[in-house]
């Protein structure tokens, strides 16, 4: 059985990025890794949430704002649960700026 395709969503505004993390935590996702550097939330941040065998990687910096990397089904779960549609989705295997087919 193959793993679901991994999707990257880039250029997520900081407030929405934080809201998505909060939403996922309230939906039962647990913090697996939380970046603890001196520049946390100033220049850089990184969080991994885990639920079962699934992981969501959240990356943020003050230049490019938020990035989320997760499986396509998890991203759909987030969008459905928050009633949002995240633009700029692409395959984790594809080049930056190239949307996933059908997105």
C-alpha contacts under 8 A as a table, 3 or more apart, distances in Angstrom:
res1	aa1	res2	aa2	distance
4	X	71	X	5.79
4	X	72	X	6.59
4	X	73	X	7.46
5	X	71	X	5.62
5	X	72	X	5.95
5	X	91	X	7.09
5	X	92	X	7.83
6	X	69	X	6.79
6	X	70	X	5.39
6	X	71	X	4.28
6	X	72	X	6.02
6	X	91	X	6.05
6	X	92	X	5.40
6	X	93	X	7.84
7	X	69	X	5.60
7	X	70	X	5.53
7	X	71	X	5.68
7	X	72	X	5.79
7	X	75	X	7.76
7	X	89	X	6.50
7	X	90	X	5.61
7	X	91	X	4.64
7	X	92	X	5.11
7	X	100	X	7.93
8	X	67	X	6.96
8	X	68	X	5.67
8	X	69	X	4.47
8	X	70	X	6.79
8	X	89	X	5.68
8	X	90	X	5.40
8	X	91	X	6.10
8	X	92	X	5.47
9	X	12	X	7.35
9	X	67	X	5.56
9	X	68	X	5.20
9	X	69	X	6.52
9	X	86	X	7.15
9	X	87	X	7.21
9	X	88	X	5.68
9	X	89	X	4.58
9	X	90	X	6.59
10	X	64	X	7.94
10	X	65	X	7.99
10	X	66	X	6.27
10	X	67	X	4.53
10	X	68	X	6.72
10	X	88	X	6.12
10	X	89	X	7.08
11	X	64	X	5.95
11	X	65	X	5.73
11	X	66	X	5.60
11	X	67	X	6.34
11	X	88	X	7.65
12	X	16	X	6.65
12	X	17	X	5.95
12	X	65	X	6.01
12	X	66	X	4.52
12	X	67	X	6.22
13	X	16	X	5.49
13	X	17	X	6.10
13	X	65	X	5.89
13	X	66	X	6.12
14	X	17	X	4.99
14	X	18	X	6.24
14	X	60	X	7.80
14	X	65	X	5.76
14	X	66	X	5.98
15	X	18	X	5.25
15	X	19	X	6.18
16	X	19	X	4.84
16	X	20	X	6.08
17	X	20	X	5.22
17	X	21	X	6.47
17	X	66	X	5.71
17	X	67	X	7.83
18	X	21	X	5.16
18	X	22	X	6.28
19	X	22	X	5.07
19	X	23	X	6.05
20	X	23	X	4.99
20	X	24	X	6.13
20	X	78	X	7.54
20	X	82	X	7.91
21	X	24	X	5.19
21	X	25	X	6.24
21	X	58	X	7.95
22	X	25	X	5.17
22	X	26	X	6.24
23	X	26	X	5.20
23	X	27	X	6.22
23	X	82	X	7.54
24	X	27	X	4.92
24	X	28	X	6.59
24	X	29	X	5.45
24	X	49	X	8.00
24	X	78	X	7.38
25	X	28	X	5.38
25	X	29	X	4.68
25	X	30	X	6.09
25	X	31	X	7.80
25	X	49	X	7.87
26	X	29	X	7.11
28	X	51	X	7.02
29	X	49	X	5.74
29	X	50	X	5.47
29	X	51	X	5.03
30	X	49	X	5.23
30	X	50	X	5.27
30	X	51	X	6.42
31	X	34	X	6.78
31	X	47	X	7.16
31	X	48	X	6.01
31	X	49	X	4.55
31	X	50	X	6.35
32	X	47	X	7.60
32	X	48	X	5.36
32	X	49	X	5.34
32	X	50	X	5.93
33	X	46	X	7.85
33	X	47	X	5.52
33	X	48	X	4.99
33	X	49	X	7.11
34	X	46	X	6.17
34	X	47	X	4.63
34	X	48	X	6.62
35	X	40	X	6.79
35	X	45	X	6.01
35	X	46	X	5.17
35	X	47	X	6.22
36	X	40	X	6.12
37	X	40	X	5.35
39	X	42	X	5.14
39	X	43	X	5.40
39	X	44	X	6.02
39	X	45	X	7.78
40	X	43	X	6.54
40	X	44	X	5.37
40	X	45	X	5.12
41	X	44	X	5.62
41	X	45	X	5.48
41	X	60	X	8.00
41	X	61	X	7.79
42	X	45	X	7.90
42	X	61	X	7.72
42	X	62	X	6.96
43	X	61	X	5.27
43	X	62	X	5.22
44	X	59	X	7.67
44	X	60	X	5.54
44	X	61	X	4.27
44	X	62	X	6.67
45	X	58	X	7.97
45	X	59	X	5.85
45	X	60	X	5.00
45	X	61	X	6.36
46	X	57	X	7.40
46	X	58	X	5.55
46	X	59	X	4.53
46	X	60	X	6.30
47	X	57	X	6.05
47	X	58	X	5.06
47	X	59	X	6.64
48	X	55	X	6.61
48	X	56	X	5.59
48	X	57	X	4.63
48	X	58	X	6.13
49	X	55	X	5.58
49	X	56	X	5.18
49	X	57	X	6.68
50	X	53	X	7.20
50	X	54	X	5.76
50	X	55	X	4.47
50	X	56	X	6.50
51	X	54	X	5.41
51	X	55	X	6.53
54	X	70	X	7.97
54	X	71	X	7.79
54	X	74	X	7.95
55	X	70	X	6.42
56	X	68	X	6.95
56	X	69	X	5.90
56	X	70	X	4.81
56	X	71	X	7.86
57	X	68	X	5.67
57	X	69	X	5.06
57	X	70	X	6.45
58	X	66	X	7.12
58	X	67	X	5.81
58	X	68	X	4.75
58	X	69	X	6.65
59	X	66	X	5.79
59	X	67	X	5.04
59	X	68	X	6.44
60	X	64	X	7.18
60	X	65	X	5.10
60	X	66	X	4.40
60	X	67	X	6.12
61	X	64	X	5.78
61	X	65	X	5.07
61	X	66	X	6.85
62	X	65	X	5.45
69	X	92	X	7.54
70	X	74	X	6.39
70	X	75	X	6.47
71	X	74	X	5.31
71	X	75	X	6.31
72	X	75	X	5.11
72	X	76	X	6.21
73	X	76	X	5.07
73	X	77	X	6.20
74	X	77	X	4.91
74	X	78	X	6.28
75	X	78	X	5.07
75	X	79	X	6.20
76	X	79	X	5.11
76	X	80	X	5.97
77	X	80	X	5.21
77	X	81	X	5.94
78	X	81	X	5.17
78	X	82	X	6.04
79	X	82	X	5.31
79	X	83	X	5.56
79	X	84	X	4.90
79	X	85	X	5.67
79	X	86	X	7.18
80	X	83	X	4.97
80	X	84	X	6.71
86	X	89	X	7.06
88	X	97	X	7.22
88	X	98	X	7.88
88	X	99	X	6.02
89	X	98	X	7.90
89	X	99	X	5.26
89	X	100	X	6.02
89	X	103	X	6.76
90	X	94	X	6.58
90	X	96	X	7.57
90	X	97	X	7.35
90	X	98	X	5.79
90	X	99	X	4.14
90	X	100	X	4.20
90	X	101	X	7.99
90	X	103	X	7.96
91	X	94	X	5.06
91	X	98	X	7.99
91	X	99	X	7.08
91	X	100	X	5.34
92	X	95	X	7.97
94	X	98	X	6.65
94	X	100	X	7.95
95	X	98	X	5.84
99	X	103	X	6.24
100	X	103	X	5.46
